[in-house]
Amino acid sequence: MSITDEAGGTSEEDLGCEEMEAADSPANREGDNELKEMLMRKYSGYLSSLRKEFLKKRKKGKLPKEARIVLLDWWNTHYRWPYPTEEEKNRLSEMTGLDQKQINNWFINQRKRHWRPSEDMKFALMEGVSAGSMYFDGSGGT
């Protein structure tokens, strides 16, 4: 009599040599293949849609070279304030064939990687803020 595991079957350690050979017999392999085919027929559509969804979400890599050139041209022309308006983004989208999200992400990444506001711009931005609305305690944040 063999000891059964928690799932109700026997573990491989409990099987003797003869029982192991029987478990690995051609009849059992044929049954496994039938089960595999039945499961594939039943779930193949679902697996296919999961695969397609996964491939869509996979990182797509670099943007096309022509699109990058158009975006860089705009960037170089507007370097002092590289924030395109919605109208400009729509025009860039039409010119490059990229969608709005790709355009937005490209500008976000480009500004993070390559843009530093000039000192003049920092002062101009600060002049727009009233002196009373800013508080400097001089302690350096400690």
N, C-alpha and C positions, 0 to 999 in steps of 0.2 A: 504494500500500500504506500503511495507516495504522498508527500506533504504538499498541500496546495498553498499558493501565495495568496495575498489579500484580494487579488482580482479574480480569484476562483480558478485559475489555471495552474499548471505545474511550471516550475522554473526549470531552466535548462540544467541546472546543477542536480536536480532531482531525477533527471532522465538517465537511464543506463545507456550503454553503447547501442544495443539493439533498438531501444526506443528512439535514440537520436537518429539512427539510420532510417527508421520508419517515418520520423517527422520530416526528413529531408528527401523522401521518396518522390519519384516522378509524379505520382498521383497527387501528392500534396502541392508540388510545384504547379501542376496543371490547375488545381483549385485556386492557388494564389493568382495565377494569370487570369483566370476567369473573373475573380473578384476585382482584380486591377482593371480589367476591361470594362466591367459593369460600372465601377466607380468613375472611370474616365468618361463613359457615355453619359452618366448621370450629371457629372460636375464639369465637363469640358467647357461648356458655355460660360459658366461662372469663372473658371480658371482663366479663360481667354480674356474676359472683360477685366479681371483683376490685373492681368499682365499688361493689357493696353493702358489701364489707369496708371500703373507703376511706371511704364515707359514715358507717359506724358509728364509725370512729375520729376523724372530724372533731369538733372542739370543739363542744359542744352549747350553749354560752352560759350565760345565767343560769338559776338554778333557778326553778321556778314561784313566784310571789309568795306564795301561801298557805303553801308549804313554808318559804320564808324567814321568814315571820312566826312560824311555830311554832318554828323553830330560834332565832330572835332572842329569843322569849319565854323559852325554856330558858336561853339565854345570859345574859339580864338577871337571871334568878332565881339563877343559879349563877356570877355574874361572879367572885367571889373565888376559885373553883376550877373553871374551866370544862372539866373532864375528865369527860364522861359515862361511866358504867359500861356494860358490854356490854348489860345489861338495859335501861338508859335508851336506848342507841342503837337497840336493837330496837324499843322503844316509839316512839321518834321516827321510825323507818323506817316503821312501820305508820301513824302519824299523817300523815306527809307523802307517802307513796307513793314515797319515794326509796330507793335501795338502800344497803346498809351502806357501800360505798366512797364514795358521794356524801356521806353523813353524816360519815364520818371526814375526808374532804377539806375539807368545809365548816368543821369545827371546827379543823383544822390551819391553814387559811387565816385564819380569824377570829382565832385566838390570835396568829398572826404579825402580823397587820395592826392589831389593836385591843386587845390585852391586855398589861398590864405587871403582874407580881406586885407586891403592895404591899410596903412596907418591913417591915411586921410579918411577912409571910409569908417574906420572905428570912431574917429573923432566926430564925424558927421552924424553917425548913429547916436553917439552920446549926447550931442547937442540937442537932438530931438527929444531927449528925456529930461524932464525938469529936475533941477538940482535937488529939490525937496523930496523927490520920489526915490532917490538913491541914498544909501547909507554906507559910509565907509568908516569903520571904527579904527582903522590904522593898525590893528593888531595882527594883520596878516591872516585872519581867519581862525586864530587860536583863542 
